[in-house]
Amino acid sequence: MAARPHSRRAAVSRSVRAGASAAVALLLTAAVGCGGSGGGRPDTSAHQKLKWSTCPAPDDSEDGATKAPGKQWECATLHVPLDYGKPHGDTIGIALIRAKATQPNKRIGSLIFNFGGPGGSGVSTLPALASGYKELRTRYDLVSFDPRGVGRSSGVRCLGNRQLDAFYAADSTPDDSAEVKSLVSRVKRYAAACEKNSGKVLPYVGTANAARDMDLMRSVLGDDKLHYFGVSYGTELGGVYAHLFPKKVGRALFDGVVDPAQDPAQGSLGQAKGFQLALNDYMKACDATGNGYSCPTQTEIRALQKRLDRRPVPGIGNRNLTESLANGGIAQSLYSQDFWQYLTQGIADVQKGDGKILLALGDAMNGRNPDGNYSTLQSSLTAVSCADFKQRYTVDDIKAKLPEFREASPVFGPYLAWSLTQCTGWPVHGAWRTPDVSAPGAAPILVVGNTGDPATPYAGARKMVEELGPGVGVELTYRGEGHGAYDSGNACVRRTVNDYLLRGKVPPSGKVCG
């Protein structure tokens, strides 16, 4: 796990959930490039015409894709400047996907989705989850995209598949100076590989540029206002958009909200607390219900981590389950209550020397497809995070923070603390210390926080409302589990959100759904 550095990686919920469900089920039952200037330069203006056509089959740059989209989906490429400071220079293609509104006579416009990450492929995720958005589709064209540096939109590539297998399996919670040196060396080699293989796009993949891309997208799609459904990191992207283009905000939903006032260390610490809360809730529910397997205690989980640190167990094929891969698998299982059963079985299996289930969950977190190919999920996440944030943490910084992280979560704390090395030595300087999401004059934005959210803790929703400014953020609380609220199936949340997006009915701020 490595997020914003960590608060972002775990924020990949929706796109990862689709892939993880498919991977575990399978286990249990058995790009557009940068263009040069000149005569052939694509049109990057708001007057460009999108050429919609049948979507291509998923490729290994995308995460969560298990099959080609159905006939209702069509794809196109939006051309944007690589560098908005040089609008007539190089260009980049942004991959789009859409399904048209089913009641065109009542159509409001396009509803643009970003499912988080950063690094999640909207082109693959939206079709995988669209059955949950049928009511929204009655009045909206459902639209999503691969942001710049993601998937088909010049997705960032760093290491090869075998190198990534070794990178994610390696020890991410060093116990001595030799292990610390090895971790630092791996992070340095990873950054150098990203620069070598994707150096041209790395300076331009930050969130502010993605927000500018969305505004051009809005215009080219023919909408006066941006109607938006942002999840996890997508809430941060939406907040930056609202700050840059407050008068262009239409009906916007922020679900599973990133705290915009936190720096990477604060975000990672908050996430350690969030995952610990979710783990505690899981253990209580497991004890209460039981499902045929022995429910693990935190002491047993910590012992399992230490045992895997010393001696990995067989996993899938010739790959072993290491402590790092198990940590990712455990974290992945806390994104949704639907995964809790896999966590119980996975831990029980590891005790018997079988690491398949936790390894499959860890692979989904890392963007590894069952065929061994990695999507751009994690490389894109790193590139966007490091292009955004100025902070670069040293080994001494992390060692000083470790006691606080361990106190926040004995299971996840060390793992999240050492993730802060992610941007150390990165070849591109960051843009900000925290993003500005103040949006005076913007239309009301519905901000939904989940009290049991592990990846984007509940307090982030309240902070987002404060940072958006008076009269903009409207807070809705969901008392539940998992990452996000709309896809939880809670009838109150879904009804409130649909009334807002479909009928423009803004709920009273502070409403609670349980």
TIVOFI-494770 format. One record per residue: y, z, x of N, C-alpha, C in turn. Coordinates in steps of 0.001 Angstrom, whole numbers, plus 500000, padded with zeros to 6 digits. Each point is the difference from the previous one (the first is absolute). Example, Ala and Ser with C-alpha at 12.3 -4.5 7.8 and 13.67 -1.06 7.14 Angstrom:
// TIVOFI-494770
494310507800513190501190500000499110501200500000500900
501050499280499650501190500060500820501090500730499230
//
This chain:
// TIVOFI-494770
498823500000500858501177500000499142501233500000500899
500922499162499732501272500027500677500986499493499000
501061500709499736500775499592498870501424499784500354
500890500598499360501416499829500193500432500975501050
499458500108501242498785499323500354498886500298499031
499854501240499623498873500256499128500332499962498539
501160500396499636500320500012498584499941498604499449
500071499000500852499889498638499519498572499524499985
499256500317501011498658499452500000499222500501498806
500096501260499697499281500490498841500618499505498730
501155499441500086500652499516498801499535498625499586
498893499582500511499509498660499685499168499986498728
500078500978499218499074500282498915499425498843499236
500827499248499244499470499063499025499194498897500667
500549499417501073499281498918500649498711500496500635
500028501201500573498802500551500618498967500394498948
500469500541498867499063500436498968499106498864499547
500584498818499808499201498864499539498907499672501003
500372499965501290499016499673501020498976501103500198
500435501263499943499080501110500210498960500074498893
500430499818498762499052500041498890498923498943500170
500424498793500369499041498915500174499059500277501169
500563500515501103499183500237501193498953501069499760
500415501113499360499052501081499768498964499597498964
500446499301498962499047499537498985498957499084500620
500454499094500878499081499091500670499026500778500872
500505501020500686499151500796500884498957500767499209
500445500603498893499082500827499228498973499168499266
500313498774499691499052499128499321499256499139501006
500168500044501007499237499340501065500186500716501251
525367483279506358501241500726500320501126498991500229
500814500365499562501150499106500215500687500402501296
500400499042500882500602500327501285501491499845499986
500613500307501120501433499820500145500282498542500266
500976499470499330500356498603500185501220499874500878
500101498916500721501148499773500848501115499351499228
501179499930500599501116499328499378499869498508500228
500892499235499374499942498555500164499805499314498685
499653498708500062499916499182498805498963500474499024
498913500632500488498941500440499096500170501427499525
501162500596500235500194501406499650499939500182498489
499174500961499525499916500230498555501317500524499440
500210499764498719501170500506499295499832501493499760
500938500798500503499937501443499798501079500483499036
500610499091499264501069500383499084499425500483498673
500876500534499159499600500431498665499689498822499088
500277498787500472499755498794499199498658499349500306
499221500568500912498713499407500343499070500029498786
499122499046499920499047499897498901498623500456500477
499436500957499317498669500479500350498951499022499499
499023499716500827498921499086499641498750500810499666
499873500354498720498864500807499569498751499145499901
498886500540500491498730499267499951498846500999499974
498781499487499882498820500858500005499961500836501279
499673501264499841499987500895501166498829499683500921
500211500047501300498886499807500935499064501182499985
498795499811500483499050501100500120500551501044500968
499698501280499786500481501045500907499542499736501431
500844500344500955499590499908501400500007501390500613
499631500091501275499815501325500596501311500698500359
501158499361499688501264500690500210500314500959498861
499310499834498857500311500763498807499073501212499878
500521501063499403499191501185499780499644500115498525
498842500543499738499607500275498630499514498796499225
499989498817500587499600498799499275498489499852500017
499399499865498819498557499831499934499611498638499442
500935499322499344499708498685499447501309499264499762
499914498709499780501190499210499743500599500384498650
501322499976499870500622500309498714499541499022498917
500026500436498750499606499154498891501031498920499703
499703499201498995500827498832499681501407500377499538
500165501226499502501326500388499515500993500226501128
499502500032501243500864500264501151500396498711500699
501238499960500474500477498874500800500812500544501166
500027499237501077500625500455501242501066499019500478
500933500506500775501077499181500559500508500677501262
500878499309500722500621500543501203501508499979499848
500604501165500184501458500131500025500449499915501451
500969499144500288500496499855501369501266500832500175
499995500827501037501122500902500271500366499908501476
501235500379500357500357500026501424499199501073500731
499521499681501184499354501029500815501005501095500332
501211499598500358501077500915500351501163499709499054
500298500931499106501096499775499049501348499910500694
500082500464501247501218499831500779500183498586500506
498912499204499942500048498586500402499378499178498871
500721499849498894499412499380498806499555498558500185
500460499342501041499596498612500228499021499876501170
499438501119500405499042499998501092498572499883499511
499081500665500692498587499937499642499762500584498604
498917499553499398499655500464498655498623500654500003
499724500702498906498685500595499804499609499779498545
498724499800499752499530499771498645499453501291499401
500419500314498787499530501197499287499033499551498908
498745500427500100498969499603499047500186500741498678
500027499253498896500179500566498662498788499716499129
499799500835498995498976499772498989500561500441498656
499612499303498927500477500415498681499006499627498912
500096500745498896499344499649498748501076500024498931
500155498910499268501093499889499047499816500925498799
501099500361499366499993500860498821499158499374498894
499265500838499298499126499508498937500744499778498686
501196500555499877500846499749498822501339499442500481
500013498723500393501201499428500617501232500046499115
499816500014498691501163500065499104500683501367500037
499305501019500560500570501339500133500211500381501461
499945499023500890500056500248501437501335500606500425
499912501064500829501186500634500571500370499340501322
499002499687500806500223499417501315498782500224500865
500210500094501304498922500298500937500001501491500309
498809500583500129499845501383500452499343499937501369
500754500365501029499543499867501383499364501318500455
498776499898500519499234501168500438499971500092501527
500144501221500507499620500301501377499126501241499960
498777499897500543499002501052499848499956500984501163
500882499859500961500064501020501027499543499546501361
499874500980500857499633499767501386500951500757500917
500933499269500616500152498559499931498795499307500639
499667498857499513498867499275500556499037499515498949
500137500484498753499108499573498942500310498580499544
498959499208499792500152498627499531500131499979498483
501183499683499502500185499878498566499265498814499426
499817498958500812499316498791499533498552500299499636
499363500909500731498623500357499672499915501191499057
500973500914500057499910501228499222500328499793498527
501027499237499694500394499847498597498867499445499134
499323498912500390498882499539499158498888501031499864
499767500789501060498922500991499963500287501121499011
501275500302499764500374501128499150500654499581498693
500113498705499766500818499505498890499485500375498627
498718500345499874499488500387498690500737501224499455
500569500804500894500756501171499576501415499688499573
500413498728500158501379499632499698500087498973498862
498956499965499164499968498999498928501182500128499051
500352501231499648501125500171499077501305499560500637
500180500295501273501210499555500693500071498484500063
498838499369500116499979498543500119500396499300498697
499985500696498884500403499338498761501426499489500089
500863500731500714501420499623500027500529499686501397
499145500143500996500404499683501376499018499025500634
500520499125500851499143499357500989499698501064501052
498726500268500261499643500954501048500056499278501338
500773500508500923500225499347501290499799501014501122
499321499599501052499968500807501206500045499081501213
499994500610501181500230499224501219499464500749501200
499771499264501062499739500599501306501342500093500715
500523501212500215501272500103500705499923499388501401
501134499680500545500029499419501348499227500885500975
499153499360500809499168500736500951498703500503499420
499707499643498742498796500488499308499166498815499525
498689500076500186499093499024499408500374498563500281
500220499234498922500298498575500136501443499722500399
500820501027500046501415499824500366500206500341501479
499391499176500859500040500224501451499553501414500346
498843500393499434499477501344500220499876500349501468
500415501202500352499968500453501391498552500173500450
499682499426501132498681500139500617500161500646501364
499087500882500331500062500693501286498691499822500764
498994500795499689498718499941500691498987499199499197
498930499562500674498908499312499338499102500978499257
499072499469499223499162500846499149499195501036500788
499345499581501071499200500947500775500879501043500679
501162499562500464500927500947500609500484501021498972
500229499543498767500440500909498950498895500978499614
498756499541499999498888500926499750500056501171500984
500198499680501265500058501043501024501266500850499854
501111499365499664501283500703499877499950501053498904
499475499650498828499974500942498885498901501055500138
498965499687500769498929500977500214500362501039501045
500957499670500876500337500882501121500624501311499520
499941500995500864500449501354499678501508500026499756
500411500361498770501421500051499650500527501424499923
499170500987500362500444501406500045499600500588501356
500703499630501056499597500400501350500023501504500197
499033500463500801499832501433500250500380500411501421
500168499046500908500354500344501376500858498883500577
500457500200501220500946499061500612499389498613500187
498711499937500297499351498700500185499975499224498676
499714500696498902499965499339498696501399499593499551
501004500810500330501383499637499690500397498737500761
499649499955501279500310498830500819499340498745499443
498769500141499534499281498863499423500679499523498715
500428500929499145500688499630498769501291499259500297
500802500534500891501270499368500348499772498600500558
498966499847500812499692498698500583499603499001498912
499204500443499042499582499102498905501195499547499170
500897500928499686501184499651499208500867498996500759
500125500189501303500790499081500828499388498606500009
498674499911500141499332498694499996500124499325498643
499935500779498947500136499445498650501387499385499821
501041500721500406501366499493499874500190498721500808
499436499981501212500117498804500835499303498806499357
498853500243499366499274498919499329500783499473498799
500655500900499272500828499565498867501147499122500486
500617500399501106501097499204500537499502498635500464
498850499981500633499448498741500498499648499040498865
499398500520498941499477499140498945500950499764498831
500980500893499822500909499874498850501442500317500366
500337499859501257501315500420500473501168499325499316
499815498765499537501125499271499400500481500642498710
499064500577499217500407500556498704500301501493500061
499557500705501038500107501466500027501424500520499775
501050499348500547501348500553499769500495499847498569
499296499214499167500554499608498707499163500441498798
499048500906500217499102500372498899500403501303499318
501181500510500271500415501265499418500265499925498508
500127501174499396500138500108498558501277499372499472
501096500096500742501249499398499531499851498486499834
499314499350500929499772498556499868499074499693498831
498985500854499773499123499801498850500788500126498696
500959500923499957500845500139498817500857498753499794
500517499444501070500771498752499883499113498862499514
498765499984500473499052498988499509499798500144498491
499902501245499521499793500215498566501199499518499192
501197500155500550501156499534499238500032498481499926
499637499336501094499887498546499955498889499587499043
498906500726500013498884499746499092500472500097498544
500724501071499706500542500185498650500804498788499552
500870499541500881500868498878499654499209498710499797
499072499728500921499208498770499916499096500016498761
499535501178499610499183500115498790500822499845498726
501326500012500142500871499766498852500425501251499256
499912501166500633500362501256499341501368500486500468
500829500441499051501297500567500338499854501393500607
498961500723499566499750501350500492498582500078500549
499775500931500926498664500220500552499276501042499162
498943499593499320499111500927499307498846500287500957
499715501278500209499209500377501189499035501123499687
498803499906500593498960501029499891499582500331501430
500529501099500541499722500376501386499126501228500082
498977499943500834499056501094500166500023500467501453
500062501313500216499885500585501319501113499491500910
499665499381501147501059499412500822500854499033499178
499425499396498974500778499118499131501179500697499354
499955501346499871501153500724499479501124500050501039
499630500105501266501006499965501061500642498616500072
499168498973499926500523498634499971500933499813498804
499596500510498837500843499891498821501302500761500153
499948501176500638501218500764500225500961499294500934
499469499379501047500850499246500927500599498791499273
499193499339499163500535498886499207501152500481499115
499806501129499310501034500511499104501276500333500766
499853500481501230501172500301500826500746498718500386
499252498970500369500622498751500448500543499173498835
499315500065498857500354499139498866500039500811498699
500845501026499915499966500880498823500260499276498683
500847499009500008500332499305498759498909499027499562
499010499781500844498905499083499667498753500735499514
500045501331499930498849500781499543499856499838498493
498797499589499565499705499926498578499211501231499584
498828499793499415499113501107499657499049500217501169
500089501158500624499242500251501229499232501310499885
498729499945500409499123501174500015499626500326501428
500165501276500390499536500504501284498876500987499706
498791499734500502498815500794499670499297500428501289
499736501316500170499417500489501251501066499947501075
500989500880499908501298499783500636500082500567501414
500412499163500938500277500411501377501323500756500032
500043501115500710501232500767500169500899499256500993
501132499444499536500821499186500899500808500803501006
500049501320499820500803500830500897499202500534501181
498698499717500049499161500539501063499854499008501152
500051500530501220499691499178501160498468499937500134
499463499221500940498542499869500090499262501320500197
500540500895500809499321501279500223499997500839498730
501116500043499302500067500743498743499073499382498952
499972498673499970499121499327499050498538500269500280
499621499992501268498613500270500367499615501444499689
500916500930500260499725501397499681499856500186498490
500881499373499242499892500074498552498705499405499507
499562498947500658498745499376499602498804500885500352
500090500699501124498935500950500340499847501031498883
501122500508499507499961500963498899499457499347498733
500392498738499759499548499300498804498506499741500007
499469499566501130498558499756500081499216501307499935
500571501051500568499324501297499910499945500477498550
501098499824499275500025500365498585498945499211499225
499933498696500260499017499166499307498577500408500361
499772500344501279498672500442500423499618501301499300
500967500917499910499723501259499310499664499755498529
500747499107499369499740499683498589498622499358499839
499647499143500941498671499374499969498900501062500103
500149500920500936498953501004500199499853500901498778
501118500338499363499940500804498777499279499241498893
500348498718499838499382499196498944498519499784500284
499651499826501249498603499788500368499183501244499680
500538501160500316499302501249499700499823500188498497
500995499537499252499978500219498556499036499068499287
499851498787500506499220499001499269498651499724500645
499998499838501325498745499641500674499579498593499623
499313499333500893499543498641499686498674499683500687
499218501029500218498697499780500612499988500174501501
501179500131500609500087500199501442500675501341500260
499723500570501134500623501256500382501484499775500259
500850500840499414501443499859500175500417500591501350
500751499256500797500368500502501322501135501013499927
500025500911500919501128500906500186500872499453501126
501208500523500113500858499563501094499383500358501350
499358501147500080499341500396501250498940498980500382
499250499528499025498964499002500276500607498666500412
501126499623499396500660498744500373500542500084501418
500590501142500360500493500157501363498844499965500995
498890500629499656498840499973500890499480498577500155
500021499256498922499564498602500058500909499196500934
501311500214499907500927499297500886499700500308501464
499781501262500299499732500390501389498677499409500491
499014499970499107498700499448500384500100498506500283
500742499280499148500166498566500211500834499706501238
500896500901500350500789499840501222499089500011501222
498966500831499940499052500092501119498920498924499931
499532499727498767498839499112499876500094499210498684
500470498766500033500056499166498791498603499798499419
499959499635498715498722499739499334499929498526499626
498788499475499804499868498584499622500765499702498708
500616498819499978500775499597498843499467498743499352
500692498892500209499617498717499413499669499031501125
498823499386499940499588499099501071499890500762501306
500656499458501039499952500676501291501233500863500250
500756500261498960501232500792500122499739501449499583
500540500922500782499856501418499719501219500547499258
499786501095499297501097500733499368500513501026500995
501234499815500464500637500952500896500894500946499197
500544500985500679500912500927499326501201499254499419
500574499080500761501184499283499532499696499171498760
498887499297500010499636499196498842499684500881498800
499379501157500239499722500924498905501288500569499420
500968500302500859501283500495499507500649498990499057
499968498734500388500538498961499131499246499905498692
498678500125500058499192499930498792500266501163499056
500146501197500550500291501168499167501372499843499339
500978499581500785501339499798499433499983498927498918
499295498908500264499932498906499021499429500481498675
499026500880500051499333500461498784500903500864499138
501123500473500549500895500867499240501098499234499281
500015498682500135501012499192499314499782499947498495
498790500225499573499693499915498579498828500920499682
500043500636498831498877500816499574498723499174499881
500138498700499787498828499130499911499198499996501292
500650500352501121499338499993501304499357501341500352
500298501037499237499519501334500384498481500051500074
499340499295499111498540499991500036499486499415501315
500690498999500530499596499399501270500200500974501151
501065500798499913500243500978501059498872501032500044
499610500508498831498922500988499953498706499423500559
499644498816499556498772499374500482500106499631501473
501172499502500393500182499585501389499852501149500974
500601501156499667499885501163500879498566500513500027
499352500015498842498597500437499959499118499091500845
500268498699499955499217499047500784500224500187501500
501246500270500391500282500208501421499231501206500525
499869501023499174499232501178500423498551499637500296
499534498900499391498631499525500230499949498894501062
501157499719500620500020498989501054500285498593499522
500544499842498783500277498671499438501501499892499714
500697499157500754501449499897499866500493498787499227
499122499333499264500382498725499364501172500125499031
499946500982499105501025500072498954501371500331500586
500080501007500853501297500330500593500508498867500877
499104499272500647500437498877500817500551498875499128
499369499735498869500512498969499086501388500369499489
500200501281499689501325500448499555501022499909501123
499597500384501202500895499885501147500357498559500305
499040499099499855500273498579500214501048499484499019
499909500436498733500982499568499004501394500482500387
500101501212500491501291500517500445500568499151501133
499132499509500868500440499237501168500124498507499745
499689499554498789500108498576499692498857499180500549
498824500625500210498843499261500503499157499518498826
499802498704499924499176499420498951498520500140500362
499101499945499018498566500169500286499444498988500990
500662498829500130499509498997500943500448500266501433
500738501085500207500427500359501359501385499524500370
500627499196499135501366499547500262501003501031499498
501060500170500755501068500897499595501145499216499376
500537500530498909501228499446499449501164500421500895
501195499591499626501181500411500767500541501350499524
499277500681499137500480501220499352500630500983500977
499248500432501002500495501051500889500945499473501077
499757498804500498500932499442500987501360499744499362
500002499529498749501263499780499288500704501322499744
499226501013499613500579501315499755500712500525501244
499329499900501126500609500473501240501273499220500307
499945498686499858501147499164500339501202500314499114
499776500156498707501111500290499089500543501403500255
499098500965500152500433501379500246500848500099501259
499561499350501062500703500104501278501280499176500018
500071498949499186501247499251499867501021500785499189
499523500884499137500900500787499159500532501242500701
499115500813500559500395501326500474500319500019501489
501081500693500343500422500117501398499146500984500789
499401500992499337499346501106500697498808499515500829
499933500498501229498871499750500889499558501358500552
498804500432499631499553501352500318499171500015501283
500290500972500842499266500167501246498810500935499787
499136500054501000498870500927499952500491501434499885
501061500337500734500537501355499931500540500300498599
500648499016499375500484500186498625498843500362499071
498920499268500136498861500200499099499319501337500270
499833500340501254499386501295500327500805501152499413
501332499864500015500848501048499448499845500109498481
499683498896499360499870499980498542498594500348499518
499014499955500878498609500185499582499737501301499238
500538501150500434499712501231499246500430499912498535
501162499400499747500486499860498626499108499061499202
499550498945500631499110499056499321498648500640499696
499465500771500958498707500667499770500106501016498870
501137500692499943500190500968498928500085499296498647
500639498841499980500122499243498750498649499501499521
499151499594500940498672499513499631499061500078501191
499050500923499967499012500056501078499179498719500098
499817499300498893499178498787499988500793498779500451
501206499825499469500761498772500246501157500172500977
500419501244500271501192500222500802499988499351501376
498982500279500849499992499396501334499975498467499955
499217499476499072499875498560499821501357499365499706
500773500636499106501301499461499621501039500220501089
499915501102500694500969500251501070499876498951501101
498766499730500442499820499031501077500285498566499542
500014499757498700500393498678499509501445499669500332
500786501025500323501410499774500330500188499229501306
498926499782500755500102499164501204500126498520499652
499813499650498740499862498604499578501095499080500528
501257500447499970501107499131500396500479500240501429
499360500926500704500389500271501381499668498788500866
500994499482500688499797498820500829500046498688499241
500402500028498729500064498778499204501088499076500551
499774498677500009500946499085500640501286499743499215
500123500518498774501179499771499163500630501339499653
501325500087500075500706501219499627500068500116498478
499984501248499514500074500231498568501419499901499465
500118499801498684501291499754499368500710501272499551
499256501048499606500626501185499431499199501250500310
500612501142499745499272501268500112499361500339498664
500695499719498918499430500018498649500701498894499227
499349499413499004500622498911499253501059500499499029
501027499201499796501025500300499000499589499344498687
499806500818498965499615499466498693501051500318498937
501167500458500404501047500274499020500368498705499293
500117500056498692500200498771499229501000500207498869
501239500378500322500991500221498935500214498724499190
500007500158498684500217498851499129498745499272499585
498832500387500551498754499344499617499562500461498611
499211499169499334499418500370498717499002501137500200
499636500725498936499033501092500135498668499531500583
499487500775500945498708499733500638499059501138499640
498824499678499468499025501016499610499178500401501225
500043501278500354499374500531501208498895500967499575
498749499670500309498860500767499510499323500738501150
499934501325499893499327500819501000498728500615499436
498969500080500839498699500556499631499818501316500749
499786501091499273499935501316500641498825500143500962
498937499207499836498841500092500882499899498864500990
501086499270500216499973498828500865499830500405501464
498948499508500697499804500384501398500859499211500973
500246498736499695500630499102500964501518500033499938
500543500112498807501448500129499813500229501241499153
500110501160500626500076501255499261501090500012498932
499758500791498986500811500032498781501490500185500271
500347500804500993501414500278500278500784498741500330
499315498957500450500690498763500343500681499343498816
499434500166498811500609499397498812501358500622499712
500050501337500043501273500680499758501045499599501042
499566499885501263500940499627501057500491498566499814
499118499107499569500417498618499748501055499954498902
499797500775498939500988500053498915501348500465500539
499987501030500831501243500513500580500678498953500876
499206499318500828500569499046500945500512498737499311
499363499576498919500492498832499257501391500260499444
500253501229499614501335500366499546500080500257498506
501092500618499562500166500360498593499883498800499067
499250500204498925499893498974498981499056498868500322
499322500032501165499108498899500388498537500428499863
499572500992500754498608500438499964499681500817498755
498918499643499314499528500717498819498603500515500314
499832501313500043498745500572500483498986500196498875
498765499572500256498863500234499120498915500669500828
499451501112499524498960500742500713498647499782499333
498997499721500828498613499935499533499225501131500658
499434500879499186499191501097500542498562499503500113
499689499426501158498682499403500173499558499984501437
498991499190500273499420499869501339500051498540500429
499852499782501306499971498644500529501388499501500360
500042498799500535501246499420500483500608499119498911
501221500339499593500644499253498937499615500531498632
500613499417498955499802500510498643499632498918498997
500621498834500071499798498993498955498546499572499912
499350499813501129498611499543500009499001501137499796
500487501214499773499097501120499763499327499913498640
500593499236499086499472499902498650500598501011499046
500922500850500493500622500983499127500818499295498916
499695500296498743500621499281498880501499500255499918
500423501227500279501422500337499936500796499227501046
499499499968501236500682499263501058500087498522499645
498872499443499592499970498565499717500935499650498834
499995500813498981500866499740498837501474500086500397
500350501011500781501392500184500417500476498846500869
499166499609500962500362498895500893500093498691499236
499033499735499112500026498751499246501198499931499066
500358501131499378501194500015499151501246499645500804
500037500473501229501150499711500875500004498541500453
498888499532500562499964498649500546500028498926498916
499343500245498894499884498970498956501118500067498969
500486501204499734500974500151498918501330500605500454
500105500301501288501265500518500525500306501420499577
498996500751499533500199501367499530499907500958501188
501124500554500402500045500902501152499681501425499529
498958500630500538499641501364499566501001501012500527
500029501183499415500855501056500558499496500395501386
500907500151500937499594500387501351499411501401499964
498854500171500660499304501277500005498819500046499054
499728498907499322498845499968499092498714500250500790
499048500688499383498736500350500656498832499454499193
499070499354500680498742499554499413498868500754500684
499027500495499221498911500764500608498659499412499661
//
